[in-house]
Amino acid sequence: MYKNVFLKKGKEESLKRFHPWIFSGAIHHIDGEPEEGDVVRVVSAEGKFLAVGHWQIGSIAVRVLSFSDIEINAAFWEERVRVAYNMRCAIGVAGTEQNNTYRLIHGEGDCLPGLVVDVYGKTAVMQAHSVGMHVDRMAIADALLSQTQGAVEHVYYKSETTLPFKANLGQENGFIRGGSADNIAVENGLKFHIDWLKGQKTGFFVDQRDNRSLLEHYAQGRALLNMFCYTGGFSVYAMRGGARLVHSVDSSAKAVDLVNKNIELNFPGDPRHQAFAEDAFKYLDAMGDQYDLIILDPPAFAKHKDSLKQALKGYTRLNAKAFEKIQPGGILFTFSCSQVVSKDNFRTAVFSAAAQSGRRVRILHQLHQPADHPINIYHPEGEYLKGLVLYVE
């Protein structure tokens, strides 16, 4: 049925620990010539079955779909989507009127490496990060419609920028099931315009939902700066939390326009909010000391290990500016979403920034991604979002 990929002797240990990646250096030979995106069987040097997964070109040669010797068919996709949806219902993020914005499939965290699905209202936005998931996109879309108890009615496929460019698939973004112009979704009772057509990622940073709620708890009476605001999620929560002033800053004028729309959607005509399209470091340099609540949620400074050193310098510089300018008694929410930056790396960068400022700083909270972005216990690399909430004397 599927071509066999034979591992070198002794290279099956990670698979016995259920790690979902097989690196090209572990492969001895292949029974035939699989096309990129094909399903293959992985076997030991002795020919003993180990796993089935998607074949791909690159350092990760196989992304494991199952450790059972099964066929990857419609029933497989239905079962994986059903399990994922039931888990989101069990943790209270799906199936409620107060929240219809959540991650339904989180790659390795849902035992589907290479696949991300975010739900906004009745629309699921699907991203393939591997050719295999692209090949199986229609079967996955059907499973999204049939296994979510009516929660998903439309599937928008957005993989133009996430698929390996060398695969030359000519992929275009668009609806592959249904179609809807309704782009307003609800998160914890707040409404947001979601730009899944041209926005970053799937159109919204779903992974900060719990951290936005925490920020709301601290916002009462404070003057807030939301740096790298993107769609303004933190700003909208701060407004509901009773902040007396909210400034949103992003280098993208398009993002600033979306922030203003989201504020207007929830707080029409409210004068507490202003948005600025400006470079983060320029704004931090020029601003005074009017803020006592600052959010630093930059895009990934490091996407590869080669850029780690430079990224850590960037985090240190950014946080040092915030420590320098924040009012005494201020609270700083600071984040890194770079997978190659470990919790210890990030802490060290922030601690260095605090030391440079000479301020007394306490950790109030250590933050991470929410439960609908689960971490596969056998794949610790899936922990990517880390954050600190700091009290600055």
N, C-alpha and C positions, 0 to 999 in steps of 0.2 A: 504493500500500500504506500508507505512513505520510505524515502531513501534513508539509509542508516549512516550516522556520523559516528565513527569510532574514535574514542579518546585514547590518548597515550596511557601507558600503564601508570597507575597511581594517581591519575588526574581526575578521578571520580569523587574524591573526598568532599569537595564543596557541594556536589549534587546530593550526596548522602546527608548533608546538613540542610538540604532543600534551598540552597541559594539558586536564584532563578537565572543566572547568567553563566554562559560557557564562553570562555575566551578562545580566540583563534589559536593561541599557542598551546592549548591543551588537546588539540585535535591531531590524531595520527593520520587518518585518511577518511575518505567519504565513498560510500557505495553509490557511484554514479555522480552526476553533476546537477545538484539542485539549483533552481532559479532563486534569485533573491525574493524573499517573501513566502517561499514554499514551507510547508510543515515538514519537519524531519524527525526521525527517531534518533535519540542519542543512546549509544551503547558503550559499555566498557571495552577495554582491550580484548577481553575474553568473549565479547559478544552479548553480555548480559544487559537487558533493558534498564535504562536509567530515567529517561524523560522524553517528552515530545515538546517541540517548540518551533518558533519561526526562525528560518535560516536568514542570515543577513551578512552583507559584506562589511568588514570592519573589525575592530579589536574585539567587540562582543559579537561572536559568530552565531550564537543561538540564544534566544530569549525563551525561557521555559514557560509553557502553557499548562502542562500537567506532568505530574510524576507517576501517573498511571498510563498504561499502554492503551490509549483510547483514540478514537477518531475525533478530529476537531471539525465538528459539523454544527448544524443549526441548534441541535439539542445542547451542545456544549456551551454555545454563546448564551442561550436562554437561561441555562442553569447559573452561569457566572453573573449575568445581569440580575437575575432574580435574587440571588444571595446578596449582591451589593445593594440592591434597592431595599430589601428587608432590613439590612443592617442600618441604613439611613433612617428608616422608619423607627427602628428600635431605639436609636439615639436621639430621636425627636427633631431631626432637621428636615425630613421629608414628610409629606402628607399632612401639613398643617397650613391654615390660612395665614398665620403670622409669618411663615417662612417658606417660600418656594424657590429659594436660591441655595444651591448646595452642589458639592462634587459627588457625582454618582459613581464614577470609576476613577480610581487613582493608581493607575499603572500597577507596579509590583505590589503595592499595598492591597490591591484586590485580586492579586494573582493573574493580572493581565498586563504584563510588561509591554510598554510601547503604546498604551491607550489611555487617554484622558477624556472624561465626559463630564461637563458641567451642565446643570439644569437651571434654566431661568424661566420661571412660569411654566408654560406648556412646551417650551422649546429646549431640546438637548443640543448642546454644542459639542461636537466630537472632534478630537484631535488625534491623529495618528503620528507617532514618533518613530515608527518602523514600517518598512515596506509590507511586512506581513499583516499588520493591522489595516493598512490601506487596501490590500488585496481582499480582506474579509469585511470591509466596511459595510457592505449592503446587508450581510447576515447579522452584523452587530446592530445596525439601524433597526432591522426588523425585531430583534430581541428587545431593544429599547422601547419599542411601541407595545410589544405584547406582554412584557414582564413587569411593567411599572404601574399596573392597576389604573390605567387611564391618566397617570400623572404626566406622561410624555406623549404629545401628539405630533410634534414636528422634530426633525433631526437636521441640523445645519452642520455640514462637514467643513471644517476649517483647518486644513493641513498643508496649505500652500507653503508656509515657511517652516514647518516642523519636520517634513519628510527629508531624508537624505537627498541633497541636491544631485549627487552623482547617479542616483537611481533613474533620473530623467523621466519622471512619470507624467510631467505636464499637468500636474494637479491644479484644479481651480476650485476656489471656495464656493459653496452654495448649498441650498437645501437638497438633500437626497431623499427625504421623506417629508411629505406635507409642505408647509410654507406659511409663514406668519410675519406680519409687519408689527405685531405687538411686542415691543422690546422693553416693556416695564416689568420689572421683577420686584418681589418683596423680600426683604431680609429683616427679620426681627421687627416686623411692623413698619419699617421704613421703605420707601419706594426709590428705585434706581432705574435710570435709563441704561440699558446694556448695549454697548456698541460691539456686537459680535461680528459685524461686517468688517470693520477696519481697526477695532481696538486691539490692545495688547492681549496676549494669551487668548483666552476664550471671550474676552470682553470685560472682565471684572475680576478683581482679586478676591476670590471666595475664601481663600485661606486665612484672611485676617478677621473673619466674622467674630470670633470669640474675643479677640484682642480689641476690636472696635467696641464691643459691649463693655469691656473693662475700662476703656478710655471714657466712655459715657459716665461711668461711676465717678470718675475723678474730675469731670469737666465743670461742675457747678461753680459759677462765679469767676472762672479763670479766663485769661487771655491766651488763646491757643494759636500756635503756628503748626500747620500741617504741611511739611516739606515733602516734595515728590508726591503731590496729592493725587495724581492720576484722576480717577473719577470722583474723588472727594468723599470716599466712604467714612474715613475718620472725622471729617468736617461735619457731615450730616449727623453722625452720632453725637458729636460734641454739642451741636446746636440743640438737640433734644435733651442732652444732659444739663443744659442751663449755662453753657459758656457765655460770658458777657461779650466776647469778641473772638471771631474765628477768621484767620487769614490762611488761604490755601495757595500754595506756590508750586508751579511745575514749569519746566522749560518748554513744554508743548502748549501752544495756544489752543489747539484742539482739545486737549485735556482740560484746560481752564474753562473752555466753553461748556464742556460736559459737566464739570463741577457746578457751574452756575445753574445749569438746567436741573441738576439733582437737588440743589438747595431750594430752587424755586418750586420744584415738585412737592417738597415736604414743608417748606417754610416760606410761602409766597410773600414777597415784599418785606422780608425781615432784614433790617439794616445792619445786623451784627456781623454779616459775612462779606468779605472781599476776597477776590482771587487775583493772582498776579502771574503772568507768563514771564518767568525770569530764571536765569541759571541759579542753581541752589547755592553755590559757593559765593557768587556775587551778592545774592540776597542776604546771606548770613553775615558777610563782611559789612554790608551797609546798614543792616538793621540795628536798632537800639536795644534797650533791655526791657522792652514792654511786655515780653511773653513770660508766663510762669507755667506753661504747659506746651511742650514741643514734641512733635512726632517726626522721627527720621526713618522713613521707609523707602530707601533707595532701590533702584533696580539692581540686579546681580552685578556686583563689581568684579566677580571672578567666575567665568564660565568654564575655565580649564585650570588644571593644576599649575600650568606655566605662569598664569597671571595671579597666583595667590599672594605673592609677596607685595606686588603693586596694589592689590585689592586691600590688603590689611593696612597699608599706608593711607589709602583713601578713607577707610572706616575711621582710622585714628584722627585724621585731619578733620573729617566731617563732625565727629563727636566732640572734638576739642573746641570747635567753633560754638557748638551748642552749649557746652559747659561754661564757656567764656561769657556768653550773652544771657543765659537764662537767669531769671530773678531768683534771689534767695528764697528758699522754700518752694522752688519750682520742681516740676516732675517731668522727666524725660522718658519717652517711649522710643527705644532705638532698636532697629532690626537689621538682620542680614538674611537674604533669601538665596544666597549662593551655596549650592550643595557642597562645593569643594572647601568652603570655609567651615571648619568644625566649631562646635560650641566653645571649646577652649581657645581657638584662634580668635573668635569674635570677642570673647570676654577680655582677652589680653589686649586687643586693639582698643576696646572701650576703657579698660583700666589705665592704659597708657595715656589716653586722652584726658581722663580724670586727673591723673597725676600731673600732667602738663599744666592743667588749669589751676591746680592747687586747692580746688574746692573739696569740701567734705561731701562724700557721696555714699548713699546706702542703696542696696538692692531691695526693692519692694516685691518684685515678681520676676520669675524667669519664664519666658513665653515660648510657645512652639505652635506648630500647625494644629488645626482642630481635628476632631474625631472623624470627620468625613474625608480627611486626608490621612488615612491610617498608614502605619509603618508595619510592613511585613516583618515579623520577628526574626525571620531568617535573612532579611535584607536591610541591615541597619543604615545603609547608604540612603534609604528613603527618607531619612530625617533631614530636611533641608532648611526649614524656617526656624530661626532662633531669634529671641528678642529679650530685652531687659527693660524693666520699668525701674527708674532710678529717682531717688529723692536727693535733691541738691541743696545743701545749706547755703 
